[in-house]
Structures are given as C-alpha cells and as structure tokens.
Amino acid sequence: MGLEFGIIGLLLFVLWIWAVVSILQSNASGGGKILWILIVVIFPFLGFVLWLFMGPRSGR
C-alpha cells in the first residue's frame, strides 16, 4: 500500500516541477508567471490541472 502512494507522489512531484519550469519558460508577463506559480505551489494537483488547460503556453 505504501509503494502505490510513493509512486503517485513521485509522479505528482515530477508533474509539479514540469509545470513550474513550463510557466517560467512561457510568454506570460512577470506578474502572470508569479500568479501561476503560486497557484501551482499552493494547490499542487488542482493548480497543475488548471495550468494545463488555462495556463500560458511555452515560448518555444
């Protein structure tokens, strides 16, 4: 039972890091980036889902 939670936790952590890096690389303004990072940090899963569908796109 502990292994499943560890794998899910690791997956969520990787997605969280990916979201923060993508936000930092996006075309959003400085204030927009800070707001999105705060949302993702305060609400890890919900923030990631919101960012995924509504967040700024990467600058690449």
OpenMM code with the backbone's topology and positions (N, CA, C; nanometers):
from openmm import Vec3, app, unit

residues = "MET GLY LEU GLU PHE GLY ILE ILE GLY LEU LEU LEU PHE VAL LEU TRP ILE TRP ALA VAL VAL SER ILE LEU GLN SER ASN ALA SER GLY GLY GLY LYS ILE LEU TRP ILE LEU ILE VAL VAL ILE PHE PRO PHE LEU GLY PHE VAL LEU TRP LEU PHE MET GLY PRO ARG SER GLY ARG".split()
positions = [
    Vec3(0.0822, -0.1195, 0.0000),
    Vec3(0.0000, 0.0000, 0.0000),
    Vec3(0.0860, 0.1249, 0.0000),
    Vec3(0.1980, 0.1248, 0.0687),
    Vec3(0.2839, 0.2413, 0.0730),
    Vec3(0.3531, 0.2688, -0.0585),
    Vec3(0.3817, 0.1644, -0.1348),
    Vec3(0.4505, 0.1808, -0.2627),
    Vec3(0.3644, 0.2553, -0.3633),
    Vec3(0.2336, 0.2278, -0.3665),
    Vec3(0.1449, 0.2963, -0.4601),
    Vec3(0.1415, 0.4455, -0.4323),
    Vec3(0.1357, 0.4823, -0.3039),
    Vec3(0.1332, 0.6238, -0.2685),
    Vec3(0.2665, 0.6892, -0.2999),
    Vec3(0.3748, 0.6152, -0.2878),
    Vec3(0.5065, 0.6687, -0.3212),
    Vec3(0.5203, 0.6957, -0.4695),
    Vec3(0.4688, 0.6054, -0.5517),
    Vec3(0.4755, 0.6229, -0.6966),
    Vec3(0.3863, 0.7387, -0.7400),
    Vec3(0.2667, 0.7471, -0.6842),
    Vec3(0.1762, 0.8570, -0.7171),
    Vec3(0.2364, 0.9897, -0.6720),
    Vec3(0.2941, 0.9916, -0.5539),
    Vec3(0.3582, 1.1132, -0.5039),
    Vec3(0.4741, 1.1559, -0.5913),
    Vec3(0.5544, 1.0607, -0.6358),
    Vec3(0.6668, 1.0920, -0.7237),
    Vec3(0.6170, 1.1455, -0.8573),
    Vec3(0.5127, 1.0849, -0.9124),
    Vec3(0.4552, 1.1319, -1.0381),
    Vec3(0.4018, 1.2744, -1.0238),
    Vec3(0.3302, 1.3018, -0.9147),
    Vec3(0.2780, 1.4366, -0.8922),
    Vec3(0.3911, 1.5377, -0.8757),
    Vec3(0.4997, 1.4982, -0.8094),
    Vec3(0.6141, 1.5870, -0.7922),
    Vec3(0.6788, 1.6191, -0.9269),
    Vec3(0.6941, 1.5191, -1.0131),
    Vec3(0.7517, 1.5411, -1.1460),
    Vec3(0.6614, 1.6338, -1.2276),
    Vec3(0.5304, 1.6124, -1.2235),
    Vec3(0.4379, 1.6997, -1.2959),
    Vec3(0.4423, 1.8422, -1.2419),
    Vec3(0.4569, 1.8566, -1.1114),
    Vec3(0.4660, 1.9880, -1.0475),
    Vec3(0.5901, 2.0620, -1.0952),
    Vec3(0.7041, 1.9936, -1.0965),
    Vec3(0.8286, 2.0537, -1.1438),
    Vec3(0.8158, 2.0931, -1.2905),
    Vec3(0.7571, 2.0056, -1.3722),
    Vec3(0.7386, 2.0338, -1.5142),
    Vec3(0.6507, 2.1579, -1.5329),
    Vec3(0.5444, 2.1702, -1.4536),
    Vec3(0.4558, 2.2862, -1.4644),
    Vec3(0.5304, 2.4144, -1.4295),
    Vec3(0.6074, 2.4139, -1.3220),
    Vec3(0.6802, 2.5346, -1.2806),
    Vec3(0.7818, 2.5739, -1.3878),
    Vec3(0.8561, 2.4790, -1.4402),
    Vec3(0.9546, 2.5085, -1.5448),
    Vec3(0.8849, 2.5618, -1.6697),
    Vec3(0.7737, 2.5024, -1.7084),
    Vec3(0.6996, 2.5485, -1.8260),
    Vec3(0.6440, 2.6884, -1.8058),
    Vec3(0.5983, 2.7178, -1.6860),
    Vec3(0.5492, 2.8523, -1.6555),
    Vec3(0.6625, 2.9531, -1.6687),
    Vec3(0.7783, 2.9198, -1.6158),
    Vec3(0.8925, 3.0107, -1.6238),
    Vec3(0.9367, 3.0334, -1.7677),
    Vec3(0.9189, 2.9373, -1.8559),
    Vec3(0.9593, 2.9497, -1.9957),
    Vec3(0.8492, 3.0087, -2.0839),
    Vec3(0.7338, 3.0377, -2.0284),
    Vec3(0.6205, 3.0849, -2.1081),
    Vec3(0.6371, 3.2316, -2.1462),
    Vec3(0.5460, 3.2775, -2.2308),
    Vec3(0.5441, 3.4170, -2.2765),
    Vec3(0.4654, 3.5079, -2.1826),
    Vec3(0.4178, 3.4572, -2.0719),
    Vec3(0.3375, 3.5360, -1.9785),
    Vec3(0.4218, 3.6475, -1.9175),
    Vec3(0.3533, 3.7505, -1.8711),
    Vec3(0.4224, 3.8608, -1.8041),
    Vec3(0.4785, 3.8126, -1.6712),
    Vec3(0.5653, 3.8924, -1.6113),
    Vec3(0.6258, 3.8552, -1.4827),
    Vec3(0.5219, 3.8304, -1.3752),
    Vec3(0.4217, 3.9184, -1.3671),
    Vec3(0.3154, 3.9012, -1.2686),
    Vec3(0.2309, 3.7780, -1.2949),
    Vec3(0.2073, 3.7505, -1.4227),
    Vec3(0.1313, 3.6314, -1.4589),
    Vec3(0.2048, 3.5041, -1.4213),
    Vec3(0.3357, 3.5041, -1.4429),
    Vec3(0.4161, 3.3876, -1.4061),
    Vec3(0.4125, 3.3652, -1.2558),
    Vec3(0.4280, 3.4727, -1.1793),
    Vec3(0.4255, 3.4605, -1.0330),
    Vec3(0.2910, 3.4072, -0.9858),
    Vec3(0.1834, 3.4593, -1.0438),
    Vec3(0.0494, 3.4138, -1.0048),
    Vec3(0.0306, 3.2654, -1.0348),
    Vec3(0.0699, 3.2207, -1.1546),
    Vec3(0.0555, 3.0799, -1.1894),
    Vec3(0.1420, 2.9913, -1.1007),
    Vec3(0.2636, 3.0344, -1.0716),
    Vec3(0.3499, 2.9542, -0.9844),
    Vec3(0.2888, 2.9438, -0.8450),
    Vec3(0.2338, 3.0541, -0.7934),
    Vec3(0.1683, 3.0483, -0.6623),
    Vec3(0.0494, 2.9527, -0.6631),
    Vec3(-0.0297, 2.9551, -0.7690),
    Vec3(-0.1444, 2.8647, -0.7781),
    Vec3(-0.0977, 2.7199, -0.7787),
    Vec3(0.0065, 2.6904, -0.8574),
    Vec3(0.0568, 2.5531, -0.8663),
    Vec3(0.1200, 2.5088, -0.7344),
    Vec3(0.1872, 2.6000, -0.6636),
    Vec3(0.2515, 2.5648, -0.5369),
    Vec3(0.1484, 2.5460, -0.4251),
    Vec3(0.0495, 2.6347, -0.4185),
    Vec3(-0.0491, 2.6285, -0.3100),
    Vec3(-0.1472, 2.5131, -0.3297),
    Vec3(-0.1881, 2.4900, -0.4539),
    Vec3(-0.2824, 2.3824, -0.4861),
    Vec3(-0.2160, 2.2874, -0.5865),
    Vec3(-0.1285, 2.1977, -0.5400),
    Vec3(-0.0464, 2.1197, -0.6328),
    Vec3(-0.1239, 2.0473, -0.7428),
    Vec3(-0.2201, 1.9648, -0.7100),
    Vec3(-0.2894, 1.8894, -0.8148),
    Vec3(-0.3868, 1.9780, -0.8912),
    Vec3(-0.4709, 2.0509, -0.8207),
    Vec3(-0.5688, 2.1384, -0.8853),
    Vec3(-0.4980, 2.2481, -0.9651),
    Vec3(-0.3924, 2.3037, -0.9092),
    Vec3(-0.3168, 2.4068, -0.9799),
    Vec3(-0.2564, 2.3547, -1.1081),
    Vec3(-0.2040, 2.2314, -1.1041),
    Vec3(-0.1479, 2.1706, -1.2249),
    Vec3(-0.2555, 2.1529, -1.3312),
    Vec3(-0.3708, 2.1038, -1.2927),
    Vec3(-0.4792, 2.0817, -1.3888),
    Vec3(-0.5267, 2.2149, -1.4475),
    Vec3(-0.5427, 2.3169, -1.3628),
    Vec3(-0.5828, 2.4484, -1.4128),
    Vec3(-0.4794, 2.5042, -1.5086),
    Vec3(-0.3513, 2.4938, -1.4714),
    Vec3(-0.2447, 2.5436, -1.5582),
    Vec3(-0.2437, 2.4687, -1.6907),
    Vec3(-0.2660, 2.3388, -1.6855),
    Vec3(-0.2623, 2.2562, -1.8056),
    Vec3(-0.3659, 2.3025, -1.9077),
    Vec3(-0.4852, 2.3391, -1.8615),
    Vec3(-0.5925, 2.3771, -1.9529),
    Vec3(-0.6026, 2.5276, -1.9772),
    Vec3(-0.5616, 2.6098, -1.8815),
    Vec3(-0.5822, 2.7539, -1.8931),
    Vec3(-0.4547, 2.8370, -1.8869),
    Vec3(-0.3430, 2.7739, -1.8570),
    Vec3(-0.2203, 2.8484, -1.8335),
    Vec3(-0.1513, 2.8964, -1.9589),
    Vec3(-0.0468, 2.9749, -1.9396),
    Vec3(0.0298, 3.0277, -2.0529),
    Vec3(0.1038, 2.9163, -2.1257),
    Vec3(0.1209, 2.9337, -2.2529),
    Vec3(0.1925, 2.8348, -2.3349),
    Vec3(0.3400, 2.8707, -2.3365),
    Vec3(0.4226, 2.7718, -2.3650),
    Vec3(0.5685, 2.7928, -2.3648),
    Vec3(0.6100, 2.8870, -2.4773),
    Vec3(0.7249, 2.9492, -2.4584),
    Vec3(0.7753, 3.0452, -2.5547),
    Vec3(0.8509, 2.9813, -2.6701),
    Vec3(0.8558, 2.8509, -2.6748),
    Vec3(0.9317, 2.7830, -2.7810),
    Vec3(0.8577, 2.7810, -2.9108),
] * unit.nanometer
topology = app.Topology()
chain = topology.addChain("A")
for resn in residues:
    res = topology.addResidue(resn, chain)
    for name in ("N", "CA", "C"):
        topology.addAtom(name, app.Element.getBySymbol(name[0]), res)
